[in-house]
Amino acid sequence: MGDIAAALNVDPSTTTRQVQHAIRAGLLAREGGHHDRRVVMLSLTSAGRDLYETLIQRQRQGLLHILDGWPDQDQEDLVRLISLFNGEIDALRAATLSARRSDRPDAPE
């Protein structure tokens, strides 16, 4: 749970509660690590995948609706800037996760 919390930049207790809720709702499946009991593997269930696909589709439809009247150049600029922004966020998350892992030398990778 620690890696998920770090990636989301939230408190581990929040992550644990949210994951437990998703498991009870049938959206996530939890499996213990085969080689390390501290490791927990999470995966989407079929209901979780269905919900994910529904949410992605709704998001796409909403964005298409918003951008429908925008000139092509403005849409291209938006994509370029969001891509740049997302790259910076990904780099920051990776650096933060790496720093947290180096603070815990016994933590599983």
C-alpha positions as CSV (number, residue, x, y, z in Angstrom):
1,M,0.0,0.0,0.0
2,G,2.9,2.3,0.6
3,D,3.9,2.5,-3.0
4,I,0.4,3.3,-4.1
5,A,0.1,5.9,-1.4
6,A,3.4,7.4,-2.5
7,A,2.4,7.4,-6.2
8,L,-0.9,9.2,-5.3
9,N,0.8,11.4,-2.7
10,V,-1.7,10.5,0.0
11,D,-1.4,9.0,3.5
12,P,-1.1,5.2,3.5
13,S,-4.1,4.9,5.8
14,T,-6.2,6.6,3.2
15,T,-5.0,4.3,0.6
16,T,-5.7,1.2,2.8
17,R,-9.3,2.4,3.4
18,Q,-9.9,3.1,-0.3
19,V,-8.5,-0.2,-1.4
20,Q,-10.5,-2.1,1.3
21,H,-13.7,-0.3,0.0
22,A,-12.9,-1.2,-3.6
23,I,-12.3,-4.9,-2.6
24,R,-15.6,-5.0,-0.7
25,A,-17.3,-3.4,-3.7
26,G,-15.9,-6.2,-5.9
27,L,-13.7,-3.8,-8.0
28,L,-10.3,-5.1,-6.8
29,A,-8.9,-8.5,-6.0
30,R,-6.1,-8.8,-3.4
31,E,-3.4,-11.5,-3.4
32,G,-0.5,-11.9,-1.0
33,G,3.0,-11.9,-2.3
34,H,4.4,-15.3,-3.1
35,H,8.0,-14.5,-1.9
36,D,7.4,-11.7,0.5
37,R,4.4,-11.5,2.9
38,R,4.8,-7.8,3.1
39,V,3.9,-7.5,-0.6
40,V,0.3,-7.2,-1.6
41,M,-0.8,-7.6,-5.3
42,L,-3.9,-5.8,-6.4
43,S,-5.7,-6.4,-9.7
44,L,-9.0,-5.2,-11.2
45,T,-11.8,-7.6,-11.2
46,S,-14.0,-7.9,-14.3
47,A,-16.5,-5.4,-12.5
48,G,-13.5,-3.1,-11.9
49,R,-12.4,-3.3,-15.5
50,D,-16.0,-2.6,-16.7
51,L,-16.3,0.4,-14.4
52,Y,-12.9,1.7,-15.6
53,E,-13.9,1.4,-19.2
54,T,-17.2,3.2,-18.5
55,L,-15.5,6.0,-16.7
56,I,-12.9,6.4,-19.5
57,Q,-15.7,6.5,-22.1
58,R,-17.6,9.1,-20.2
59,Q,-14.4,11.2,-19.9
60,R,-13.7,11.0,-23.6
61,Q,-17.3,11.9,-24.5
62,G,-17.1,14.9,-22.1
63,L,-13.8,16.1,-23.6
64,L,-15.1,15.7,-27.1
65,H,-18.1,17.8,-26.3
66,I,-16.1,20.5,-24.7
67,L,-13.5,20.7,-27.5
68,D,-16.0,20.3,-30.4
69,G,-16.0,24.0,-31.2
70,W,-12.3,24.7,-30.6
71,P,-10.1,25.4,-33.6
72,D,-7.7,22.6,-34.6
73,Q,-4.6,24.6,-33.6
74,D,-6.0,25.3,-30.1
75,Q,-6.7,21.5,-29.7
76,E,-3.2,20.7,-30.8
77,D,-1.8,23.3,-28.4
78,L,-3.8,21.8,-25.5
79,V,-2.6,18.3,-26.2
80,R,1.0,19.5,-26.4
81,L,0.8,21.4,-23.1
82,I,-1.1,18.7,-21.3
83,S,1.5,16.1,-22.5
84,L,4.3,18.4,-21.2
85,F,2.5,18.9,-17.9
86,N,1.9,15.1,-17.5
87,G,5.6,14.4,-18.2
88,E,6.6,16.7,-15.5
89,I,4.1,15.1,-13.1
90,D,5.3,11.6,-14.0
91,A,9.0,12.7,-13.4
92,L,8.1,14.2,-10.0
93,R,6.2,11.1,-8.9
94,A,9.1,8.8,-10.0
95,A,11.6,11.0,-8.1
96,T,9.3,11.0,-5.0
97,L,8.8,7.3,-5.1
98,S,12.5,6.6,-5.6
99,A,13.4,8.9,-2.7
100,R,10.8,7.2,-0.4
101,R,12.2,3.7,-1.4
102,S,15.7,4.8,-0.7
103,D,14.6,5.9,2.7
104,R,13.4,2.3,3.4
105,P,16.2,0.0,2.3
106,D,14.4,-3.1,3.5
107,A,11.2,-2.3,1.5
108,P,10.3,-4.6,-1.3
109,E,10.8,-3.3,-4.9
